[in-house]
Amino acid sequence: MMSSAITRLKHWLHEADKLQHMLVSIVLVQMGLYWLDIFSAAAVAFGIGIVKELGDKFFRDGFSWGDIIANAVGVSLGAILVLPWL
């Protein structure tokens, strides 16, 4: 059971789309810190990801909860990477 979960996680992470969502979210948090506190920067970055997914729902290939999770992981990593310097 554990090996199948790890296999699914590896497959999910190897999708280019998910990695792009994570990286863009990290960058958005980092950029937001020039103007906002950490919580606001994280909220704005996550909000941008949600708006992007809503745009996909109405104009492209559909809403993806996997992309939202990737955004959340990226926002979390973006915040964690800067916490030692705050």
Biotite code that builds the C-alpha atoms (Angstrom):
import biotite.structure as struc

atoms = struc.array([
    struc.Atom([0.000, 0.000, 0.000], chain_id="A", res_id=1, res_name="MET", atom_name="CA", element="C"),
    struc.Atom([2.779, 2.438, 0.861], chain_id="A", res_id=2, res_name="MET", atom_name="CA", element="C"),
    struc.Atom([4.672, 1.675, -2.341], chain_id="A", res_id=3, res_name="SER", atom_name="CA", element="C"),
    struc.Atom([1.587, 2.427, -4.460], chain_id="A", res_id=4, res_name="SER", atom_name="CA", element="C"),
    struc.Atom([1.155, 5.780, -2.700], chain_id="A", res_id=5, res_name="ALA", atom_name="CA", element="C"),
    struc.Atom([4.802, 6.624, -3.346], chain_id="A", res_id=6, res_name="ILE", atom_name="CA", element="C"),
    struc.Atom([4.429, 5.572, -6.982], chain_id="A", res_id=7, res_name="THR", atom_name="CA", element="C"),
    struc.Atom([1.368, 7.819, -7.385], chain_id="A", res_id=8, res_name="ARG", atom_name="CA", element="C"),
    struc.Atom([3.204, 10.722, -5.718], chain_id="A", res_id=9, res_name="LEU", atom_name="CA", element="C"),
    struc.Atom([6.185, 10.286, -8.040], chain_id="A", res_id=10, res_name="LYS", atom_name="CA", element="C"),
    struc.Atom([3.888, 10.190, -11.074], chain_id="A", res_id=11, res_name="HIS", atom_name="CA", element="C"),
    struc.Atom([2.049, 13.297, -9.870], chain_id="A", res_id=12, res_name="TRP", atom_name="CA", element="C"),
    struc.Atom([5.294, 15.212, -9.269], chain_id="A", res_id=13, res_name="LEU", atom_name="CA", element="C"),
    struc.Atom([6.650, 14.284, -12.692], chain_id="A", res_id=14, res_name="HIS", atom_name="CA", element="C"),
    struc.Atom([3.790, 16.047, -14.440], chain_id="A", res_id=15, res_name="GLU", atom_name="CA", element="C"),
    struc.Atom([5.332, 19.263, -15.785], chain_id="A", res_id=16, res_name="ALA", atom_name="CA", element="C"),
    struc.Atom([2.172, 21.199, -14.989], chain_id="A", res_id=17, res_name="ASP", atom_name="CA", element="C"),
    struc.Atom([2.391, 20.461, -11.251], chain_id="A", res_id=18, res_name="LYS", atom_name="CA", element="C"),
    struc.Atom([6.039, 21.482, -11.046], chain_id="A", res_id=19, res_name="LEU", atom_name="CA", element="C"),
    struc.Atom([5.228, 24.700, -12.889], chain_id="A", res_id=20, res_name="GLN", atom_name="CA", element="C"),
    struc.Atom([2.446, 25.473, -10.417], chain_id="A", res_id=21, res_name="HIS", atom_name="CA", element="C"),
    struc.Atom([4.805, 24.905, -7.490], chain_id="A", res_id=22, res_name="MET", atom_name="CA", element="C"),
    struc.Atom([7.619, 26.999, -8.947], chain_id="A", res_id=23, res_name="LEU", atom_name="CA", element="C"),
    struc.Atom([5.373, 29.895, -9.939], chain_id="A", res_id=24, res_name="VAL", atom_name="CA", element="C"),
    struc.Atom([3.814, 29.898, -6.464], chain_id="A", res_id=25, res_name="SER", atom_name="CA", element="C"),
    struc.Atom([7.261, 29.986, -4.841], chain_id="A", res_id=26, res_name="ILE", atom_name="CA", element="C"),
    struc.Atom([8.270, 32.923, -7.044], chain_id="A", res_id=27, res_name="VAL", atom_name="CA", element="C"),
    struc.Atom([5.013, 34.780, -6.374], chain_id="A", res_id=28, res_name="LEU", atom_name="CA", element="C"),
    struc.Atom([5.513, 34.500, -2.611], chain_id="A", res_id=29, res_name="VAL", atom_name="CA", element="C"),
    struc.Atom([9.113, 35.668, -2.926], chain_id="A", res_id=30, res_name="GLN", atom_name="CA", element="C"),
    struc.Atom([8.126, 38.628, -5.113], chain_id="A", res_id=31, res_name="MET", atom_name="CA", element="C"),
    struc.Atom([5.220, 39.525, -2.857], chain_id="A", res_id=32, res_name="GLY", atom_name="CA", element="C"),
    struc.Atom([7.580, 39.929, 0.083], chain_id="A", res_id=33, res_name="LEU", atom_name="CA", element="C"),
    struc.Atom([8.944, 43.125, -1.458], chain_id="A", res_id=34, res_name="TYR", atom_name="CA", element="C"),
    struc.Atom([5.609, 44.819, -0.728], chain_id="A", res_id=35, res_name="TRP", atom_name="CA", element="C"),
    struc.Atom([3.715, 42.611, 1.727], chain_id="A", res_id=36, res_name="LEU", atom_name="CA", element="C"),
    struc.Atom([4.196, 40.662, 4.939], chain_id="A", res_id=37, res_name="ASP", atom_name="CA", element="C"),
    struc.Atom([4.627, 36.881, 4.686], chain_id="A", res_id=38, res_name="ILE", atom_name="CA", element="C"),
    struc.Atom([0.978, 36.021, 5.307], chain_id="A", res_id=39, res_name="PHE", atom_name="CA", element="C"),
    struc.Atom([-0.339, 38.525, 2.777], chain_id="A", res_id=40, res_name="SER", atom_name="CA", element="C"),
    struc.Atom([2.224, 37.452, 0.174], chain_id="A", res_id=41, res_name="ALA", atom_name="CA", element="C"),
    struc.Atom([1.214, 33.811, 0.657], chain_id="A", res_id=42, res_name="ALA", atom_name="CA", element="C"),
    struc.Atom([-2.492, 34.667, 0.456], chain_id="A", res_id=43, res_name="ALA", atom_name="CA", element="C"),
    struc.Atom([-2.033, 36.696, -2.733], chain_id="A", res_id=44, res_name="VAL", atom_name="CA", element="C"),
    struc.Atom([0.065, 33.954, -4.355], chain_id="A", res_id=45, res_name="ALA", atom_name="CA", element="C"),
    struc.Atom([-2.528, 31.312, -3.473], chain_id="A", res_id=46, res_name="PHE", atom_name="CA", element="C"),
    struc.Atom([-5.339, 33.581, -4.675], chain_id="A", res_id=47, res_name="GLY", atom_name="CA", element="C"),
    struc.Atom([-3.625, 34.025, -8.026], chain_id="A", res_id=48, res_name="ILE", atom_name="CA", element="C"),
    struc.Atom([-3.467, 30.234, -8.351], chain_id="A", res_id=49, res_name="GLY", atom_name="CA", element="C"),
    struc.Atom([-7.180, 29.913, -7.613], chain_id="A", res_id=50, res_name="ILE", atom_name="CA", element="C"),
    struc.Atom([-8.050, 32.626, -10.143], chain_id="A", res_id=51, res_name="VAL", atom_name="CA", element="C"),
    struc.Atom([-5.913, 30.815, -12.730], chain_id="A", res_id=52, res_name="LYS", atom_name="CA", element="C"),
    struc.Atom([-7.768, 27.564, -12.084], chain_id="A", res_id=53, res_name="GLU", atom_name="CA", element="C"),
    struc.Atom([-11.140, 29.301, -12.342], chain_id="A", res_id=54, res_name="LEU", atom_name="CA", element="C"),
    struc.Atom([-10.003, 30.686, -15.688], chain_id="A", res_id=55, res_name="GLY", atom_name="CA", element="C"),
    struc.Atom([-9.100, 27.146, -16.745], chain_id="A", res_id=56, res_name="ASP", atom_name="CA", element="C"),
    struc.Atom([-12.547, 25.970, -15.667], chain_id="A", res_id=57, res_name="LYS", atom_name="CA", element="C"),
    struc.Atom([-14.359, 28.440, -17.861], chain_id="A", res_id=58, res_name="PHE", atom_name="CA", element="C"),
    struc.Atom([-11.966, 28.936, -20.774], chain_id="A", res_id=59, res_name="PHE", atom_name="CA", element="C"),
    struc.Atom([-9.637, 25.940, -21.044], chain_id="A", res_id=60, res_name="ARG", atom_name="CA", element="C"),
    struc.Atom([-9.411, 22.304, -19.984], chain_id="A", res_id=61, res_name="ASP", atom_name="CA", element="C"),
    struc.Atom([-11.138, 22.453, -16.595], chain_id="A", res_id=62, res_name="GLY", atom_name="CA", element="C"),
    struc.Atom([-10.517, 23.012, -12.907], chain_id="A", res_id=63, res_name="PHE", atom_name="CA", element="C"),
    struc.Atom([-7.850, 20.831, -11.292], chain_id="A", res_id=64, res_name="SER", atom_name="CA", element="C"),
    struc.Atom([-7.647, 20.141, -7.580], chain_id="A", res_id=65, res_name="TRP", atom_name="CA", element="C"),
    struc.Atom([-4.183, 18.698, -8.217], chain_id="A", res_id=66, res_name="GLY", atom_name="CA", element="C"),
    struc.Atom([-3.062, 22.102, -9.463], chain_id="A", res_id=67, res_name="ASP", atom_name="CA", element="C"),
    struc.Atom([-4.519, 23.751, -6.361], chain_id="A", res_id=68, res_name="ILE", atom_name="CA", element="C"),
    struc.Atom([-2.574, 21.313, -4.174], chain_id="A", res_id=69, res_name="ILE", atom_name="CA", element="C"),
    struc.Atom([0.597, 22.071, -6.159], chain_id="A", res_id=70, res_name="ALA", atom_name="CA", element="C"),
    struc.Atom([-0.051, 25.794, -5.615], chain_id="A", res_id=71, res_name="ASN", atom_name="CA", element="C"),
    struc.Atom([-0.454, 25.207, -1.877], chain_id="A", res_id=72, res_name="ALA", atom_name="CA", element="C"),
    struc.Atom([2.798, 23.238, -1.742], chain_id="A", res_id=73, res_name="VAL", atom_name="CA", element="C"),
    struc.Atom([4.593, 26.001, -3.650], chain_id="A", res_id=74, res_name="GLY", atom_name="CA", element="C"),
    struc.Atom([3.203, 28.740, -1.417], chain_id="A", res_id=75, res_name="VAL", atom_name="CA", element="C"),
    struc.Atom([4.230, 26.758, 1.665], chain_id="A", res_id=76, res_name="SER", atom_name="CA", element="C"),
    struc.Atom([7.742, 26.187, 0.320], chain_id="A", res_id=77, res_name="LEU", atom_name="CA", element="C"),
    struc.Atom([8.033, 29.843, -0.669], chain_id="A", res_id=78, res_name="GLY", atom_name="CA", element="C"),
    struc.Atom([7.132, 30.898, 2.866], chain_id="A", res_id=79, res_name="ALA", atom_name="CA", element="C"),
    struc.Atom([9.359, 28.305, 4.519], chain_id="A", res_id=80, res_name="ILE", atom_name="CA", element="C"),
    struc.Atom([12.369, 29.331, 2.432], chain_id="A", res_id=81, res_name="LEU", atom_name="CA", element="C"),
    struc.Atom([12.225, 32.927, 3.674], chain_id="A", res_id=82, res_name="VAL", atom_name="CA", element="C"),
    struc.Atom([11.249, 32.385, 7.314], chain_id="A", res_id=83, res_name="LEU", atom_name="CA", element="C"),
    struc.Atom([14.858, 32.227, 8.585], chain_id="A", res_id=84, res_name="PRO", atom_name="CA", element="C"),
    struc.Atom([15.465, 35.707, 7.136], chain_id="A", res_id=85, res_name="TRP", atom_name="CA", element="C"),
    struc.Atom([12.317, 37.384, 8.481], chain_id="A", res_id=86, res_name="LEU", atom_name="CA", element="C"),
])
